[in-house]
Amino acid sequence: NNYLLTAEINTPEPIVYVAVVDKIGNWVYRIPAGQVESIWPGLARTTAEATVAARPTQTPTSMNPCRDGFCAVFTSNCQATTWEDAIAQNCGFNQNQGFCGNWFSRMVDTKQPLFPSESCKRDVRNGVTMPWCTEMVNNTPSAEVFV
């Protein structure tokens, strides 16, 4: 259920997409162009300042899936630092080739907003509390068909 939709073909709406990759995970934000300057100062529909904030000023209204308005798609990065921890936390890597370290752990945490809020229930993997909300990775909305 990690997908995002663009505007309907019969009601075009300019959208700005912002991608962030950090220690915690990967975010792709969908921001209506008319709201981008208030949601992410330094960004505009067709320009970006040389330096912008590391995160938006607001929490997205929905996540995984991202269907309309200001929303985001999130995929988590492995938080393990050893081969054993990576297996225990269900990190995706080829176990036949080994675990050469986690390069995501060398990145910084940019403190992206948690969905639905900072006080959410955190995801737990094999007894280890992850830095993201369960709603960010375990969202399974009812089946829908989009044409």
Summary of the structure (lengths in Angstrom):
residues: 147
radius of gyration: 16.9
end to end distance: 16.1
largest distance: 51.1
contacts: 377
relative contact order: 0.19
helix: 14%
strand: 25%
